Amino acid sequence: MSIRVATTGEASAPRVLVLDDSRAHDVFDVLGVVDGVVRARSPFLFEIGEELRVRVEQDGTVYEAIARVRAHVGTEESKVTELELIERGEPRSA
């Protein structure tokens, strides 16, 4: 997955990990987050409406949430998955 460096005054892009039992899987290349919707690329195509338990890490803060797959947009070669973050837990320090 790619890494994006934040410029001065800009928050870094979050890291979104899929939680499965006690394991975390790094399967998303996050492009951005706007109003609780994550836009990301993944080698996996999750079903629309599928709910995933995720951990979101950003700027030293971590929280867990349920992410619902909202849509897949773009071309076959450049598919972007939209995940709506719902049921967000309390943020804590990493």
N, C-alpha and C positions, 0 to 999 in steps of 0.2 A: 504494500500500500504506500501511497505517496505521503510525504510530509510537507506541510505548508508552514513557513515561518511568518510570524506576525510582525507587522511593522509597528513603529512607535504609535501608541495610542489605540491600537487595534487588538481586540481579543483574539487569541489563537483559535483556530477551528477545533471543535471538540472531537474527541475520540469516542466512538460508539462501539461498544463490545456486546455481543450477544451472549447471554448467560444461559448455560445448560447445566443443571444440577450445580456442582461446585466449580465448573470450568467456565472460563471466559474465552470467546472466540472473536478474533479481530477480522471481520469479514467485510467491513465497510470502508470505503475511501470517501470521507465526508467532504462534500463540496460547499455546504453552508447550512445554516439553521435560521429560519425566519418564522416568528410567531409560533414556535413549538413544532414546526415541520422541518425534519431533517431531509436534505437532498443528498443522496449518496450513490456511489457506484459499488457494485458487488459482483463477484463471479457467480453468485447464487441468485436465482430468481424466486423470491418468496411470493406466495399467493396473495392477491388483493384481499384485504380483510383479515389476513393472518396477524396474530398478535405475538410479539416477541418480548421476552424479558431482557432488558438491556441495562448496561451501566454506562453512564455518560461521564467522561472525564474532561475537564477544561480548566485551565489556569489554576491548578492546584485544588480544585473543587470536584467532588464526585457525588453523583446521586444515581439511584436506580429508578427505572420507569418501565412502563409497558409501552411498547411502540407498535402501533397498528399500521400495516402496510396500506397506504392510501392509493398509490398509483405507480405505474411505470411509464415514464415519458421518454421521448427521444427516439432515435433510430435503433434498429437491431444491433448495430455496431457500437452505439454509444448510449446504451440504456441507463437511465437514472431512476432510482427507486425513491419514492417519497414516503417517509415514515412520520406519522403523527404521534408525538409523545403525549401519552395519557397516564394518569395515575402516577404522577411524579412523587418520589420520596423526598425526604428532607436532605438538602445538600450538606456535605461534611468535608472536612479537609482531607486531602489525599495522603 
